[in-house]
Amino acid sequence: MAGKSGKGFRSPDMKEKYFEKIFEKVAEVSPSKAIFAGPGFAKEELAVYLKEKRLKTKMFFEQINSVGITGINELIKSGIIDRLIAEIQIVKQTRLVEKVLEEIGKERGLCEIAPKRIAEAVEAGAASHLLVTDEVLLSEREKTEMLLEKVEEFSGEIHILSVKNDAGKKLKGLGGMACILRFVAR
């Protein structure tokens, strides 16, 4: 929130107008995620304001000591952005593993966990998401890399999960690899 601070508002009306400008810009750009950072307490008030507006963007509010380019550099150097990206990836990976478990339970044929069936689905271009633990990638590198290349060739997504987080542990329990399918490949 470069340019204004909590102390810089001469009146509550100025603050409201400033928050409205921010809301309008975020709504116009419509990002899936946004980081608001700065010193002081204005960002907490902005958080309340934006939540009241029911903005669909996933928002992160972070404390830094500076504004402008110096503040952006501080945000980057502090590792906050890296941490947020890692958290977002873990959430996505967790959802994908839950989707695998759900598809296994539904028995619709839109998920494979057996290595031979995964390879067949990938060859058929049916793989929309290939999930692989870091352990499988390291222990079966050549075979796994061939699968990864094939998935990319068919515009599928590849997800390498660390066995250090819960999603990776669950995937490891399923054999270390799973494939969510676009269509039944059997």
RAFENZI-V164684 format. One record per residue. N is the residue number from 1. RES is the residue in one small letter. PHI is phi in degrees with one decimal (999 if undefined). PSI is psi in degrees with one decimal (none if undefined). Layout:
N&RES&PHI&PSI ; N&RES&PHI&PSI
//
This chain:
1&m&999&64.1 ; 2&a&-65.2&141.5 ; 3&g&104.8&-26.0 ; 4&k&-133.8&153.5 ; 5&s&-136.0&167.4 ; 6&g&-56.1&-37.9 ; 7&k&-75.7&-19.3 ; 8&g&-80.4&-6.6 ; 9&f&-85.9&121.5 ; 10&r&-77.0&-24.1 ; 11&s&-150.9&158.8 ; 12&p&-59.4&-30.4 ; 13&d&-64.9&-38.3 ; 14&m&-64.3&-42.0 ; 15&k&-62.8&-44.2 ; 16&e&-59.5&-45.4 ; 17&k&-63.8&-39.9 ; 18&y&-65.0&-45.8 ; 19&f&-62.7&-37.6 ; 20&e&-64.6&-39.5 ; 21&k&-61.4&-43.6 ; 22&i&-62.6&-46.1 ; 23&f&-57.8&-47.5 ; 24&e&-61.1&-42.2 ; 25&k&-66.9&-44.5 ; 26&v&-65.1&-41.7 ; 27&a&-63.6&-37.9 ; 28&e&-66.5&-46.6 ; 29&v&-74.5&-34.8 ; 30&s&54.6&53.5 ; 31&p&-73.2&156.3 ; 32&s&-75.4&-27.3 ; 33&k&-141.4&150.4 ; 34&a&-148.3&143.0 ; 35&i&-110.7&128.6 ; 36&f&-114.3&123.0 ; 37&a&-138.6&149.6 ; 38&g&169.9&172.9 ; 39&p&-82.3&164.4 ; 40&g&79.2&-164.0 ; 41&f&-110.5&-1.5 ; 42&a&-60.2&-34.0 ; 43&k&-67.6&-29.9 ; 44&e&-67.9&-39.8 ; 45&e&-67.7&-37.5 ; 46&l&-63.7&-39.1 ; 47&a&-58.9&-46.2 ; 48&v&-62.3&-45.7 ; 49&y&-59.3&-48.6 ; 50&l&-68.5&-34.1 ; 51&k&-67.4&-37.1 ; 52&e&-64.1&-31.7 ; 53&k&-79.4&-4.9 ; 54&r&56.3&45.3 ; 55&l&-66.3&132.0 ; 56&k&-81.0&-10.2 ; 57&t&-67.7&137.1 ; 58&k&-74.7&121.4 ; 59&m&-114.2&141.8 ; 60&f&-123.7&134.7 ; 61&f&-120.1&120.4 ; 62&e&-126.0&147.0 ; 63&q&-90.4&124.6 ; 64&i&-133.6&168.7 ; 65&n&-97.0&-12.4 ; 66&s&-127.9&170.2 ; 67&v&-120.9&173.1 ; 68&g&68.6&-153.1 ; 69&i&-61.0&-38.3 ; 70&t&-60.4&-41.3 ; 71&g&-66.4&-40.3 ; 72&i&-63.1&-44.5 ; 73&n&-61.3&-39.9 ; 74&e&-62.6&-43.2 ; 75&l&-60.2&-44.1 ; 76&i&-67.9&-49.0 ; 77&k&-66.2&-28.4 ; 78&s&-72.0&-16.5 ; 79&g&86.6&2.6 ; 80&i&-60.0&-45.1 ; 81&i&-64.0&-44.3 ; 82&d&-59.7&-41.9 ; 83&r&-64.1&-43.2 ; 84&l&-64.9&-41.1 ; 85&i&-62.6&-43.4 ; 86&a&-61.6&-42.5 ; 87&e&-62.5&-41.7 ; 88&i&-63.7&-42.0 ; 89&q&-64.3&-40.7 ; 90&i&-63.9&-40.5 ; 91&v&-62.6&-45.6 ; 92&k&-62.3&-44.3 ; 93&q&-63.6&-39.8 ; 94&t&-61.9&-43.9 ; 95&r&-61.7&-40.3 ; 96&l&-65.9&-42.2 ; 97&v&-64.9&-40.1 ; 98&e&-63.2&-36.7 ; 99&k&-63.9&-41.2 ; 100&v&-58.5&-49.9 ; 101&l&-61.4&-40.2 ; 102&e&-63.3&-45.3 ; 103&e&-66.6&-35.8 ; 104&i&-61.2&-43.5 ; 105&g&-66.4&-34.8 ; 106&k&-78.0&-20.8 ; 107&e&53.8&42.5 ; 108&r&-92.7&-6.5 ; 109&g&83.3&15.8 ; 110&l&-100.0&20.3 ; 111&c&-152.5&141.9 ; 112&e&-129.8&141.2 ; 113&i&-127.2&-12.4 ; 114&a&-80.3&129.6 ; 115&p&-51.6&-43.3 ; 116&k&-64.5&-43.4 ; 117&r&-69.5&-35.6 ; 118&i&-60.5&-48.1 ; 119&a&-59.3&-41.9 ; 120&e&-64.1&-43.2 ; 121&a&-65.0&-40.9 ; 122&v&-63.6&-45.2 ; 123&e&-60.6&-34.2 ; 124&a&-79.9&-5.2 ; 125&g&77.4&18.2 ; 126&a&-86.5&-12.7 ; 127&a&-76.4&116.5 ; 128&s&-91.0&-34.5 ; 129&h&-139.2&127.2 ; 130&l&-111.4&121.0 ; 131&l&-107.8&128.8 ; 132&v&-137.2&135.7 ; 133&t&-76.7&154.8 ; 134&d&-60.9&-31.9 ; 135&e&-65.6&-43.5 ; 136&v&-65.1&-42.3 ; 137&l&-58.8&-42.6 ; 138&l&-73.9&-38.2 ; 139&s&-81.5&-26.9 ; 140&e&-128.2&50.0 ; 141&r&-57.0&-51.9 ; 142&e&-62.1&-48.8 ; 143&k&-64.6&-42.0 ; 144&t&-67.0&-41.7 ; 145&e&-63.0&-34.8 ; 146&m&-64.0&-40.5 ; 147&l&-64.3&-43.7 ; 148&l&-59.7&-44.1 ; 149&e&-62.7&-40.7 ; 150&k&-66.7&-41.3 ; 151&v&-60.3&-45.9 ; 152&e&-61.7&-38.4 ; 153&e&-58.8&-34.7 ; 154&f&-97.0&19.0 ; 155&s&61.3&31.5 ; 156&g&-86.4&167.9 ; 157&e&-103.3&143.1 ; 158&i&-112.3&135.9 ; 159&h&-132.4&117.0 ; 160&i&-99.4&118.6 ; 161&l&-106.6&134.3 ; 162&s&-77.5&136.5 ; 163&v&-76.7&2.8 ; 164&k&-83.3&-16.3 ; 165&n&-108.4&168.1 ; 166&d&-60.2&-42.4 ; 167&a&-62.2&-42.8 ; 168&g&-64.8&-37.7 ; 169&k&-64.8&-42.3 ; 170&k&-63.6&-43.8 ; 171&l&-63.4&-40.2 ; 172&k&-58.5&-40.3 ; 173&g&-63.9&-22.6 ; 174&l&-91.5&1.8 ; 175&g&115.0&-5.5 ; 176&g&93.3&-3.3 ; 177&m&-151.2&142.2 ; 178&a&-150.7&157.5 ; 179&c&-136.0&123.2 ; 180&i&-93.7&131.2 ; 181&l&-103.2&150.3 ; 182&r&-76.7&-34.8 ; 183&f&-150.5&161.0 ; 184&v&-67.6&127.4 ; 185&a&-107.4&5.5 ; 186&r&-84.8&none
//
